[in-house]
Amino acid sequence: MDDDIEGGIEWSVPVLARRGADGGLIAEIPDSVAQRLGLGEGDVVCYTAFFDGAIEFWSVKKSPYTSLGDEGVAARLAAEAKP
């Protein structure tokens, strides 16, 4: 792996997105991802978008959110991070 981008990738899994009955897009979570995140049925995942265009996918169990409706988490974390 001489390419810098390849040096930071452990694995990559393609997943087909399809339309659900409600018209929204659905993509299954591959076993390798579920295992890495420790996901099980009923767990919640979150997508976070960054200004550089990157999107992160993570388990809410490992997050600072107190609930799915916790819209103030970004402000709370910013305030906690200030010296």
N, C-alpha and C positions, 0 to 999 in steps of 0.2 A: 504494500500500500504506500506508494510514493506520494499520492495526492493528499494534501492536508485534510480535506473534508472527509475522506475515507478513513483517516486515522482516528476520527472522533466518533465513528459509527460502529456500534457493536453488531446491530442487526436492523433490518428494515422489513416490514411486512405489508404487502399491498392488500387492501380491503375494498370490496365493491360496495358502493353506496346505492341504495334503492329507495323507491318511494313507498312509504307506509300508507295505510288506509286513510290517514288524516292528511296526506299530501306532503308530510315532512320527510326529510331524508333520514334513512336509518343505515348505520354501518355496524356490523358485528365487531365485538372486541375479540381479537385473536387470543388463543390460550397463552401464548408467550407474553403478551401484554398483561393479561389478567393475572398471571402468575407473578410477574415482576412487580405489579402494583398491589398484589395481595387482594384482588377484587373477588367478590362473591355475589351471589344473587341478592338484590336489594341494596347493594352499595351504590353510592352516587359518585359520578365523575364530573370534572369541571374542565372547561376549555378556557384558557387565558390568552388573549391577544396582546402582542407587544407592538410598540410603535415601529420597530424594524421589520414588521411583517411576519415574524415568527408566531406560532401558536403552540402553546404547551397544553398537554393533556395529562391530568393527574387525578388521584383519588382524593375525595373530600375528607376521608378519614385522616389524611396526612396534611390537612390544610388548617389555616387559622380561622376559617369560617365557623360560626356558632350554629348556623342553620343555612338552608338553601336561600332564605330570604334576607340574609345578612349583607345588605348593600353597603354598609359603612365599614367593611373590613379594610379596604384600601386606606381610608383616612386613619383608622385606628392603628394600622401597622406603621404608617408614615409617622404618626405622632410618637409611637413607641421607639422608633428607630432614631429619632432626633436626640443628639447628645445633651 
